[in-house]
């Protein structure tokens, strides 16, 4: 049991990946397409979404660059959970919807781009900013995030 706990703690502390915050009003599939064009990659939607507590799902787009030993993952920061309509109100029988965040302390960020592999792209931010529908993009320090465990996928 102790070894399992140590492995989990090691996973939580592993922040050896590049993490980039993206602010954009694009839909996730449109941003994935724009990233493919600007960065010369082939992000594709994974068949299974990332599921967090309370049945909140976050779509993931991924590309494994075997030649450069890199893995790119695009994730939307916000997800919606649908619950039963038990709340009192004008429409008590309708399902309720709540907005959740993959990284709650960064609610202002629309998407996260996680880059694992040999060396994180040095010029990636300038490539991201070259996409006209991206408002801004910048690198984040994953080790300083409170909910970095949500980035283990």
Chimera marker file (.cmm) of the C-alpha trace (Angstrom):
<marker_set name="trace">
<marker id="1" x="0.000" y="0.000" z="0.000" r="1" g="1" b="0" radius="0.5"/>
<marker id="2" x="2.880" y="2.361" z="0.800" r="1" g="1" b="0" radius="0.5"/>
<marker id="3" x="4.418" y="1.892" z="-2.652" r="1" g="1" b="0" radius="0.5"/>
<marker id="4" x="1.101" y="2.717" z="-4.319" r="1" g="1" b="0" radius="0.5"/>
<marker id="5" x="0.822" y="5.901" z="-2.274" r="1" g="1" b="0" radius="0.5"/>
<marker id="6" x="4.375" y="6.930" z="-3.233" r="1" g="1" b="0" radius="0.5"/>
<marker id="7" x="3.662" y="6.371" z="-6.943" r="1" g="1" b="0" radius="0.5"/>
<marker id="8" x="0.521" y="8.536" z="-6.699" r="1" g="1" b="0" radius="0.5"/>
<marker id="9" x="2.453" y="11.283" z="-4.884" r="1" g="1" b="0" radius="0.5"/>
<marker id="10" x="5.148" y="11.137" z="-7.588" r="1" g="1" b="0" radius="0.5"/>
<marker id="11" x="2.476" y="11.526" z="-10.275" r="1" g="1" b="0" radius="0.5"/>
<marker id="12" x="1.025" y="14.552" z="-8.502" r="1" g="1" b="0" radius="0.5"/>
<marker id="13" x="4.440" y="16.164" z="-8.231" r="1" g="1" b="0" radius="0.5"/>
<marker id="14" x="5.415" y="15.458" z="-11.865" r="1" g="1" b="0" radius="0.5"/>
<marker id="15" x="5.052" y="18.791" z="-13.614" r="1" g="1" b="0" radius="0.5"/>
<marker id="16" x="7.694" y="18.164" z="-16.257" r="1" g="1" b="0" radius="0.5"/>
<marker id="17" x="5.314" y="19.171" z="-19.015" r="1" g="1" b="0" radius="0.5"/>
<marker id="18" x="4.708" y="22.495" z="-20.683" r="1" g="1" b="0" radius="0.5"/>
<marker id="19" x="1.339" y="24.044" z="-19.898" r="1" g="1" b="0" radius="0.5"/>
<marker id="20" x="-0.105" y="26.904" z="-21.911" r="1" g="1" b="0" radius="0.5"/>
<marker id="21" x="-3.225" y="28.951" z="-21.172" r="1" g="1" b="0" radius="0.5"/>
<marker id="22" x="-5.330" y="30.004" z="-24.153" r="1" g="1" b="0" radius="0.5"/>
<marker id="23" x="-8.059" y="32.653" z="-24.151" r="1" g="1" b="0" radius="0.5"/>
<marker id="24" x="-10.384" y="32.254" z="-27.126" r="1" g="1" b="0" radius="0.5"/>
<marker id="25" x="-14.091" y="32.227" z="-27.901" r="1" g="1" b="0" radius="0.5"/>
<marker id="26" x="-13.640" y="29.460" z="-30.476" r="1" g="1" b="0" radius="0.5"/>
<marker id="27" x="-15.350" y="26.112" z="-30.020" r="1" g="1" b="0" radius="0.5"/>
<marker id="28" x="-12.953" y="23.351" z="-29.015" r="1" g="1" b="0" radius="0.5"/>
<marker id="29" x="-13.027" y="21.614" z="-32.415" r="1" g="1" b="0" radius="0.5"/>
<marker id="30" x="-12.356" y="24.921" z="-34.217" r="1" g="1" b="0" radius="0.5"/>
<marker id="31" x="-9.421" y="25.715" z="-31.939" r="1" g="1" b="0" radius="0.5"/>
<marker id="32" x="-8.009" y="22.215" z="-32.485" r="1" g="1" b="0" radius="0.5"/>
<marker id="33" x="-8.227" y="22.781" z="-36.249" r="1" g="1" b="0" radius="0.5"/>
<marker id="34" x="-6.535" y="26.200" z="-35.965" r="1" g="1" b="0" radius="0.5"/>
<marker id="35" x="-3.758" y="24.710" z="-33.808" r="1" g="1" b="0" radius="0.5"/>
<marker id="36" x="-3.255" y="21.947" z="-36.361" r="1" g="1" b="0" radius="0.5"/>
<marker id="37" x="-2.817" y="24.547" z="-39.097" r="1" g="1" b="0" radius="0.5"/>
<marker id="38" x="-0.553" y="26.905" z="-37.116" r="1" g="1" b="0" radius="0.5"/>
<marker id="39" x="1.650" y="24.312" z="-35.396" r="1" g="1" b="0" radius="0.5"/>
<marker id="40" x="1.783" y="21.577" z="-38.035" r="1" g="1" b="0" radius="0.5"/>
<marker id="41" x="0.210" y="18.971" z="-35.760" r="1" g="1" b="0" radius="0.5"/>
<marker id="42" x="-2.790" y="16.633" z="-35.997" r="1" g="1" b="0" radius="0.5"/>
<marker id="43" x="-4.922" y="17.025" z="-32.879" r="1" g="1" b="0" radius="0.5"/>
<marker id="44" x="-7.883" y="14.640" z="-32.858" r="1" g="1" b="0" radius="0.5"/>
<marker id="45" x="-10.757" y="14.311" z="-30.408" r="1" g="1" b="0" radius="0.5"/>
<marker id="46" x="-10.336" y="11.374" z="-28.074" r="1" g="1" b="0" radius="0.5"/>
<marker id="47" x="-13.295" y="8.980" z="-27.939" r="1" g="1" b="0" radius="0.5"/>
<marker id="48" x="-13.489" y="9.273" z="-24.139" r="1" g="1" b="0" radius="0.5"/>
<marker id="49" x="-13.768" y="12.627" z="-22.407" r="1" g="1" b="0" radius="0.5"/>
<marker id="50" x="-11.962" y="13.399" z="-19.174" r="1" g="1" b="0" radius="0.5"/>
<marker id="51" x="-14.425" y="12.794" z="-16.337" r="1" g="1" b="0" radius="0.5"/>
<marker id="52" x="-14.054" y="14.554" z="-13.011" r="1" g="1" b="0" radius="0.5"/>
<marker id="53" x="-16.247" y="14.468" z="-9.913" r="1" g="1" b="0" radius="0.5"/>
<marker id="54" x="-19.988" y="15.005" z="-10.154" r="1" g="1" b="0" radius="0.5"/>
<marker id="55" x="-20.123" y="13.619" z="-13.704" r="1" g="1" b="0" radius="0.5"/>
<marker id="56" x="-18.427" y="16.603" z="-15.293" r="1" g="1" b="0" radius="0.5"/>
<marker id="57" x="-16.907" y="15.857" z="-18.684" r="1" g="1" b="0" radius="0.5"/>
<marker id="58" x="-14.145" y="17.737" z="-20.488" r="1" g="1" b="0" radius="0.5"/>
<marker id="59" x="-13.450" y="16.910" z="-24.154" r="1" g="1" b="0" radius="0.5"/>
<marker id="60" x="-9.817" y="16.156" z="-24.955" r="1" g="1" b="0" radius="0.5"/>
<marker id="61" x="-7.950" y="16.526" z="-28.242" r="1" g="1" b="0" radius="0.5"/>
<marker id="62" x="-4.615" y="14.760" z="-28.533" r="1" g="1" b="0" radius="0.5"/>
<marker id="63" x="-1.712" y="14.287" z="-30.922" r="1" g="1" b="0" radius="0.5"/>
<marker id="64" x="1.237" y="11.971" z="-30.335" r="1" g="1" b="0" radius="0.5"/>
<marker id="65" x="4.269" y="13.167" z="-32.270" r="1" g="1" b="0" radius="0.5"/>
<marker id="66" x="6.342" y="9.978" z="-32.392" r="1" g="1" b="0" radius="0.5"/>
<marker id="67" x="9.169" y="11.568" z="-34.411" r="1" g="1" b="0" radius="0.5"/>
<marker id="68" x="9.845" y="14.272" z="-31.806" r="1" g="1" b="0" radius="0.5"/>
<marker id="69" x="8.659" y="12.228" z="-28.801" r="1" g="1" b="0" radius="0.5"/>
<marker id="70" x="6.016" y="14.767" z="-27.816" r="1" g="1" b="0" radius="0.5"/>
<marker id="71" x="2.406" y="14.506" z="-26.816" r="1" g="1" b="0" radius="0.5"/>
<marker id="72" x="0.038" y="17.444" z="-27.284" r="1" g="1" b="0" radius="0.5"/>
<marker id="73" x="-3.265" y="17.593" z="-25.390" r="1" g="1" b="0" radius="0.5"/>
<marker id="74" x="-5.880" y="20.343" z="-25.701" r="1" g="1" b="0" radius="0.5"/>
<marker id="75" x="-8.538" y="20.583" z="-22.980" r="1" g="1" b="0" radius="0.5"/>
<marker id="76" x="-11.393" y="23.024" z="-22.447" r="1" g="1" b="0" radius="0.5"/>
<marker id="77" x="-11.301" y="24.563" z="-18.974" r="1" g="1" b="0" radius="0.5"/>
<marker id="78" x="-15.074" y="24.588" z="-18.471" r="1" g="1" b="0" radius="0.5"/>
<marker id="79" x="-17.552" y="21.742" z="-18.374" r="1" g="1" b="0" radius="0.5"/>
<marker id="80" x="-21.243" y="21.455" z="-17.595" r="1" g="1" b="0" radius="0.5"/>
<marker id="81" x="-22.812" y="18.896" z="-15.278" r="1" g="1" b="0" radius="0.5"/>
<marker id="82" x="-26.466" y="18.016" z="-15.585" r="1" g="1" b="0" radius="0.5"/>
<marker id="83" x="-28.348" y="17.038" z="-12.466" r="1" g="1" b="0" radius="0.5"/>
<marker id="84" x="-31.897" y="16.063" z="-11.724" r="1" g="1" b="0" radius="0.5"/>
<marker id="85" x="-34.401" y="18.880" z="-11.351" r="1" g="1" b="0" radius="0.5"/>
<marker id="86" x="-34.799" y="18.659" z="-7.603" r="1" g="1" b="0" radius="0.5"/>
<marker id="87" x="-34.254" y="22.346" z="-6.982" r="1" g="1" b="0" radius="0.5"/>
<marker id="88" x="-37.253" y="24.505" z="-6.240" r="1" g="1" b="0" radius="0.5"/>
<marker id="89" x="-37.907" y="27.274" z="-8.679" r="1" g="1" b="0" radius="0.5"/>
<marker id="90" x="-39.907" y="28.197" z="-11.719" r="1" g="1" b="0" radius="0.5"/>
<marker id="91" x="-39.157" y="24.898" z="-13.513" r="1" g="1" b="0" radius="0.5"/>
<marker id="92" x="-38.592" y="22.250" z="-10.802" r="1" g="1" b="0" radius="0.5"/>
<marker id="93" x="-38.900" y="19.288" z="-13.202" r="1" g="1" b="0" radius="0.5"/>
<marker id="94" x="-36.213" y="20.518" z="-15.605" r="1" g="1" b="0" radius="0.5"/>
<marker id="95" x="-32.644" y="19.254" z="-15.218" r="1" g="1" b="0" radius="0.5"/>
<marker id="96" x="-30.259" y="21.663" z="-13.538" r="1" g="1" b="0" radius="0.5"/>
<marker id="97" x="-26.965" y="22.674" z="-15.129" r="1" g="1" b="0" radius="0.5"/>
<marker id="98" x="-23.818" y="23.739" z="-13.290" r="1" g="1" b="0" radius="0.5"/>
<marker id="99" x="-20.586" y="25.050" z="-14.744" r="1" g="1" b="0" radius="0.5"/>
<marker id="100" x="-17.360" y="23.474" z="-13.474" r="1" g="1" b="0" radius="0.5"/>
<marker id="101" x="-13.716" y="24.195" z="-14.213" r="1" g="1" b="0" radius="0.5"/>
<marker id="102" x="-10.853" y="21.816" z="-14.888" r="1" g="1" b="0" radius="0.5"/>
<marker id="103" x="-8.535" y="24.267" z="-13.088" r="1" g="1" b="0" radius="0.5"/>
<marker id="104" x="-10.853" y="26.296" z="-10.791" r="1" g="1" b="0" radius="0.5"/>
<marker id="105" x="-8.173" y="28.812" z="-9.807" r="1" g="1" b="0" radius="0.5"/>
<marker id="106" x="-7.833" y="29.799" z="-13.481" r="1" g="1" b="0" radius="0.5"/>
<marker id="107" x="-11.510" y="30.414" z="-14.347" r="1" g="1" b="0" radius="0.5"/>
<marker id="108" x="-10.559" y="33.143" z="-16.816" r="1" g="1" b="0" radius="0.5"/>
<marker id="109" x="-8.700" y="30.642" z="-19.053" r="1" g="1" b="0" radius="0.5"/>
<marker id="110" x="-10.748" y="29.033" z="-21.839" r="1" g="1" b="0" radius="0.5"/>
<marker id="111" x="-8.366" y="26.208" z="-22.840" r="1" g="1" b="0" radius="0.5"/>
<marker id="112" x="-5.211" y="24.490" z="-21.672" r="1" g="1" b="0" radius="0.5"/>
<marker id="113" x="-2.613" y="23.061" z="-24.015" r="1" g="1" b="0" radius="0.5"/>
<marker id="114" x="-0.420" y="20.466" z="-22.332" r="1" g="1" b="0" radius="0.5"/>
<marker id="115" x="2.829" y="19.555" z="-24.064" r="1" g="1" b="0" radius="0.5"/>
<marker id="116" x="4.767" y="16.535" z="-22.817" r="1" g="1" b="0" radius="0.5"/>
<marker id="117" x="7.995" y="15.278" z="-24.249" r="1" g="1" b="0" radius="0.5"/>
<marker id="118" x="11.593" y="15.997" z="-25.064" r="1" g="1" b="0" radius="0.5"/>
<marker id="119" x="11.678" y="19.781" z="-24.873" r="1" g="1" b="0" radius="0.5"/>
<marker id="120" x="8.662" y="22.022" z="-24.623" r="1" g="1" b="0" radius="0.5"/>
<marker id="121" x="8.266" y="24.328" z="-27.604" r="1" g="1" b="0" radius="0.5"/>
<marker id="122" x="10.206" y="27.528" z="-27.115" r="1" g="1" b="0" radius="0.5"/>
<marker id="123" x="8.304" y="29.423" z="-29.807" r="1" g="1" b="0" radius="0.5"/>
<marker id="124" x="4.900" y="27.920" z="-29.096" r="1" g="1" b="0" radius="0.5"/>
<marker id="125" x="3.429" y="31.092" z="-27.591" r="1" g="1" b="0" radius="0.5"/>
<marker id="126" x="4.236" y="33.078" z="-30.739" r="1" g="1" b="0" radius="0.5"/>
<marker id="127" x="2.658" y="30.309" z="-32.854" r="1" g="1" b="0" radius="0.5"/>
<marker id="128" x="-0.455" y="30.437" z="-30.677" r="1" g="1" b="0" radius="0.5"/>
<marker id="129" x="-0.661" y="34.221" z="-30.899" r="1" g="1" b="0" radius="0.5"/>
<marker id="130" x="-0.437" y="34.022" z="-34.690" r="1" g="1" b="0" radius="0.5"/>
<marker id="131" x="-3.952" y="32.503" z="-34.694" r="1" g="1" b="0" radius="0.5"/>
<marker id="132" x="-6.313" y="35.434" z="-35.188" r="1" g="1" b="0" radius="0.5"/>
<marker id="133" x="-9.123" y="34.028" z="-33.008" r="1" g="1" b="0" radius="0.5"/>
<marker id="134" x="-6.850" y="33.562" z="-29.988" r="1" g="1" b="0" radius="0.5"/>
<marker id="135" x="-7.156" y="36.604" z="-27.741" r="1" g="1" b="0" radius="0.5"/>
<marker id="136" x="-4.040" y="35.782" z="-25.724" r="1" g="1" b="0" radius="0.5"/>
<marker id="137" x="-1.867" y="32.810" z="-24.793" r="1" g="1" b="0" radius="0.5"/>
<marker id="138" x="0.890" y="32.358" z="-22.251" r="1" g="1" b="0" radius="0.5"/>
<marker id="139" x="2.861" y="29.691" z="-20.442" r="1" g="1" b="0" radius="0.5"/>
<marker id="140" x="1.769" y="28.601" z="-16.964" r="1" g="1" b="0" radius="0.5"/>
<marker id="141" x="3.842" y="27.017" z="-14.216" r="1" g="1" b="0" radius="0.5"/>
<marker id="142" x="1.921" y="23.798" z="-13.491" r="1" g="1" b="0" radius="0.5"/>
<marker id="143" x="3.696" y="23.193" z="-10.180" r="1" g="1" b="0" radius="0.5"/>
<marker id="144" x="2.098" y="26.355" z="-8.747" r="1" g="1" b="0" radius="0.5"/>
<marker id="145" x="-1.488" y="25.266" z="-9.498" r="1" g="1" b="0" radius="0.5"/>
<marker id="146" x="-3.615" y="24.003" z="-6.613" r="1" g="1" b="0" radius="0.5"/>
<marker id="147" x="-5.565" y="21.563" z="-8.790" r="1" g="1" b="0" radius="0.5"/>
<marker id="148" x="-2.672" y="20.240" z="-10.882" r="1" g="1" b="0" radius="0.5"/>
<marker id="149" x="-3.954" y="16.694" z="-10.241" r="1" g="1" b="0" radius="0.5"/>
<marker id="150" x="-6.705" y="17.440" z="-12.791" r="1" g="1" b="0" radius="0.5"/>
<marker id="151" x="-4.009" y="17.639" z="-15.468" r="1" g="1" b="0" radius="0.5"/>
<marker id="152" x="-3.065" y="13.970" z="-15.110" r="1" g="1" b="0" radius="0.5"/>
<marker id="153" x="-4.607" y="12.450" z="-18.223" r="1" g="1" b="0" radius="0.5"/>
<link id1="1" id2="2" r="1" g="1" b="0" radius="0.2"/>
<link id1="2" id2="3" r="1" g="1" b="0" radius="0.2"/>
<link id1="3" id2="4" r="1" g="1" b="0" radius="0.2"/>
<link id1="4" id2="5" r="1" g="1" b="0" radius="0.2"/>
<link id1="5" id2="6" r="1" g="1" b="0" radius="0.2"/>
<link id1="6" id2="7" r="1" g="1" b="0" radius="0.2"/>
<link id1="7" id2="8" r="1" g="1" b="0" radius="0.2"/>
<link id1="8" id2="9" r="1" g="1" b="0" radius="0.2"/>
<link id1="9" id2="10" r="1" g="1" b="0" radius="0.2"/>
<link id1="10" id2="11" r="1" g="1" b="0" radius="0.2"/>
<link id1="11" id2="12" r="1" g="1" b="0" radius="0.2"/>
<link id1="12" id2="13" r="1" g="1" b="0" radius="0.2"/>
<link id1="13" id2="14" r="1" g="1" b="0" radius="0.2"/>
<link id1="14" id2="15" r="1" g="1" b="0" radius="0.2"/>
<link id1="15" id2="16" r="1" g="1" b="0" radius="0.2"/>
<link id1="16" id2="17" r="1" g="1" b="0" radius="0.2"/>
<link id1="17" id2="18" r="1" g="1" b="0" radius="0.2"/>
<link id1="18" id2="19" r="1" g="1" b="0" radius="0.2"/>
<link id1="19" id2="20" r="1" g="1" b="0" radius="0.2"/>
<link id1="20" id2="21" r="1" g="1" b="0" radius="0.2"/>
<link id1="21" id2="22" r="1" g="1" b="0" radius="0.2"/>
<link id1="22" id2="23" r="1" g="1" b="0" radius="0.2"/>
<link id1="23" id2="24" r="1" g="1" b="0" radius="0.2"/>
<link id1="24" id2="25" r="1" g="1" b="0" radius="0.2"/>
<link id1="25" id2="26" r="1" g="1" b="0" radius="0.2"/>
<link id1="26" id2="27" r="1" g="1" b="0" radius="0.2"/>
<link id1="27" id2="28" r="1" g="1" b="0" radius="0.2"/>
<link id1="28" id2="29" r="1" g="1" b="0" radius="0.2"/>
<link id1="29" id2="30" r="1" g="1" b="0" radius="0.2"/>
<link id1="30" id2="31" r="1" g="1" b="0" radius="0.2"/>
<link id1="31" id2="32" r="1" g="1" b="0" radius="0.2"/>
<link id1="32" id2="33" r="1" g="1" b="0" radius="0.2"/>
<link id1="33" id2="34" r="1" g="1" b="0" radius="0.2"/>
<link id1="34" id2="35" r="1" g="1" b="0" radius="0.2"/>
<link id1="35" id2="36" r="1" g="1" b="0" radius="0.2"/>
<link id1="36" id2="37" r="1" g="1" b="0" radius="0.2"/>
<link id1="37" id2="38" r="1" g="1" b="0" radius="0.2"/>
<link id1="38" id2="39" r="1" g="1" b="0" radius="0.2"/>
<link id1="39" id2="40" r="1" g="1" b="0" radius="0.2"/>
<link id1="40" id2="41" r="1" g="1" b="0" radius="0.2"/>
<link id1="41" id2="42" r="1" g="1" b="0" radius="0.2"/>
<link id1="42" id2="43" r="1" g="1" b="0" radius="0.2"/>
<link id1="43" id2="44" r="1" g="1" b="0" radius="0.2"/>
<link id1="44" id2="45" r="1" g="1" b="0" radius="0.2"/>
<link id1="45" id2="46" r="1" g="1" b="0" radius="0.2"/>
<link id1="46" id2="47" r="1" g="1" b="0" radius="0.2"/>
<link id1="47" id2="48" r="1" g="1" b="0" radius="0.2"/>
<link id1="48" id2="49" r="1" g="1" b="0" radius="0.2"/>
<link id1="49" id2="50" r="1" g="1" b="0" radius="0.2"/>
<link id1="50" id2="51" r="1" g="1" b="0" radius="0.2"/>
<link id1="51" id2="52" r="1" g="1" b="0" radius="0.2"/>
<link id1="52" id2="53" r="1" g="1" b="0" radius="0.2"/>
<link id1="53" id2="54" r="1" g="1" b="0" radius="0.2"/>
<link id1="54" id2="55" r="1" g="1" b="0" radius="0.2"/>
<link id1="55" id2="56" r="1" g="1" b="0" radius="0.2"/>
<link id1="56" id2="57" r="1" g="1" b="0" radius="0.2"/>
<link id1="57" id2="58" r="1" g="1" b="0" radius="0.2"/>
<link id1="58" id2="59" r="1" g="1" b="0" radius="0.2"/>
<link id1="59" id2="60" r="1" g="1" b="0" radius="0.2"/>
<link id1="60" id2="61" r="1" g="1" b="0" radius="0.2"/>
<link id1="61" id2="62" r="1" g="1" b="0" radius="0.2"/>
<link id1="62" id2="63" r="1" g="1" b="0" radius="0.2"/>
<link id1="63" id2="64" r="1" g="1" b="0" radius="0.2"/>
<link id1="64" id2="65" r="1" g="1" b="0" radius="0.2"/>
<link id1="65" id2="66" r="1" g="1" b="0" radius="0.2"/>
<link id1="66" id2="67" r="1" g="1" b="0" radius="0.2"/>
<link id1="67" id2="68" r="1" g="1" b="0" radius="0.2"/>
<link id1="68" id2="69" r="1" g="1" b="0" radius="0.2"/>
<link id1="69" id2="70" r="1" g="1" b="0" radius="0.2"/>
<link id1="70" id2="71" r="1" g="1" b="0" radius="0.2"/>
<link id1="71" id2="72" r="1" g="1" b="0" radius="0.2"/>
<link id1="72" id2="73" r="1" g="1" b="0" radius="0.2"/>
<link id1="73" id2="74" r="1" g="1" b="0" radius="0.2"/>
<link id1="74" id2="75" r="1" g="1" b="0" radius="0.2"/>
<link id1="75" id2="76" r="1" g="1" b="0" radius="0.2"/>
<link id1="76" id2="77" r="1" g="1" b="0" radius="0.2"/>
<link id1="77" id2="78" r="1" g="1" b="0" radius="0.2"/>
<link id1="78" id2="79" r="1" g="1" b="0" radius="0.2"/>
<link id1="79" id2="80" r="1" g="1" b="0" radius="0.2"/>
<link id1="80" id2="81" r="1" g="1" b="0" radius="0.2"/>
<link id1="81" id2="82" r="1" g="1" b="0" radius="0.2"/>
<link id1="82" id2="83" r="1" g="1" b="0" radius="0.2"/>
<link id1="83" id2="84" r="1" g="1" b="0" radius="0.2"/>
<link id1="84" id2="85" r="1" g="1" b="0" radius="0.2"/>
<link id1="85" id2="86" r="1" g="1" b="0" radius="0.2"/>
<link id1="86" id2="87" r="1" g="1" b="0" radius="0.2"/>
<link id1="87" id2="88" r="1" g="1" b="0" radius="0.2"/>
<link id1="88" id2="89" r="1" g="1" b="0" radius="0.2"/>
<link id1="89" id2="90" r="1" g="1" b="0" radius="0.2"/>
<link id1="90" id2="91" r="1" g="1" b="0" radius="0.2"/>
<link id1="91" id2="92" r="1" g="1" b="0" radius="0.2"/>
<link id1="92" id2="93" r="1" g="1" b="0" radius="0.2"/>
<link id1="93" id2="94" r="1" g="1" b="0" radius="0.2"/>
<link id1="94" id2="95" r="1" g="1" b="0" radius="0.2"/>
<link id1="95" id2="96" r="1" g="1" b="0" radius="0.2"/>
<link id1="96" id2="97" r="1" g="1" b="0" radius="0.2"/>
<link id1="97" id2="98" r="1" g="1" b="0" radius="0.2"/>
<link id1="98" id2="99" r="1" g="1" b="0" radius="0.2"/>
<link id1="99" id2="100" r="1" g="1" b="0" radius="0.2"/>
<link id1="100" id2="101" r="1" g="1" b="0" radius="0.2"/>
<link id1="101" id2="102" r="1" g="1" b="0" radius="0.2"/>
<link id1="102" id2="103" r="1" g="1" b="0" radius="0.2"/>
<link id1="103" id2="104" r="1" g="1" b="0" radius="0.2"/>
<link id1="104" id2="105" r="1" g="1" b="0" radius="0.2"/>
<link id1="105" id2="106" r="1" g="1" b="0" radius="0.2"/>
<link id1="106" id2="107" r="1" g="1" b="0" radius="0.2"/>
<link id1="107" id2="108" r="1" g="1" b="0" radius="0.2"/>
<link id1="108" id2="109" r="1" g="1" b="0" radius="0.2"/>
<link id1="109" id2="110" r="1" g="1" b="0" radius="0.2"/>
<link id1="110" id2="111" r="1" g="1" b="0" radius="0.2"/>
<link id1="111" id2="112" r="1" g="1" b="0" radius="0.2"/>
<link id1="112" id2="113" r="1" g="1" b="0" radius="0.2"/>
<link id1="113" id2="114" r="1" g="1" b="0" radius="0.2"/>
<link id1="114" id2="115" r="1" g="1" b="0" radius="0.2"/>
<link id1="115" id2="116" r="1" g="1" b="0" radius="0.2"/>
<link id1="116" id2="117" r="1" g="1" b="0" radius="0.2"/>
<link id1="117" id2="118" r="1" g="1" b="0" radius="0.2"/>
<link id1="118" id2="119" r="1" g="1" b="0" radius="0.2"/>
<link id1="119" id2="120" r="1" g="1" b="0" radius="0.2"/>
<link id1="120" id2="121" r="1" g="1" b="0" radius="0.2"/>
<link id1="121" id2="122" r="1" g="1" b="0" radius="0.2"/>
<link id1="122" id2="123" r="1" g="1" b="0" radius="0.2"/>
<link id1="123" id2="124" r="1" g="1" b="0" radius="0.2"/>
<link id1="124" id2="125" r="1" g="1" b="0" radius="0.2"/>
<link id1="125" id2="126" r="1" g="1" b="0" radius="0.2"/>
<link id1="126" id2="127" r="1" g="1" b="0" radius="0.2"/>
<link id1="127" id2="128" r="1" g="1" b="0" radius="0.2"/>
<link id1="128" id2="129" r="1" g="1" b="0" radius="0.2"/>
<link id1="129" id2="130" r="1" g="1" b="0" radius="0.2"/>
<link id1="130" id2="131" r="1" g="1" b="0" radius="0.2"/>
<link id1="131" id2="132" r="1" g="1" b="0" radius="0.2"/>
<link id1="132" id2="133" r="1" g="1" b="0" radius="0.2"/>
<link id1="133" id2="134" r="1" g="1" b="0" radius="0.2"/>
<link id1="134" id2="135" r="1" g="1" b="0" radius="0.2"/>
<link id1="135" id2="136" r="1" g="1" b="0" radius="0.2"/>
<link id1="136" id2="137" r="1" g="1" b="0" radius="0.2"/>
<link id1="137" id2="138" r="1" g="1" b="0" radius="0.2"/>
<link id1="138" id2="139" r="1" g="1" b="0" radius="0.2"/>
<link id1="139" id2="140" r="1" g="1" b="0" radius="0.2"/>
<link id1="140" id2="141" r="1" g="1" b="0" radius="0.2"/>
<link id1="141" id2="142" r="1" g="1" b="0" radius="0.2"/>
<link id1="142" id2="143" r="1" g="1" b="0" radius="0.2"/>
<link id1="143" id2="144" r="1" g="1" b="0" radius="0.2"/>
<link id1="144" id2="145" r="1" g="1" b="0" radius="0.2"/>
<link id1="145" id2="146" r="1" g="1" b="0" radius="0.2"/>
<link id1="146" id2="147" r="1" g="1" b="0" radius="0.2"/>
<link id1="147" id2="148" r="1" g="1" b="0" radius="0.2"/>
<link id1="148" id2="149" r="1" g="1" b="0" radius="0.2"/>
<link id1="149" id2="150" r="1" g="1" b="0" radius="0.2"/>
<link id1="150" id2="151" r="1" g="1" b="0" radius="0.2"/>
<link id1="151" id2="152" r="1" g="1" b="0" radius="0.2"/>
<link id1="152" id2="153" r="1" g="1" b="0" radius="0.2"/>
</marker_set>
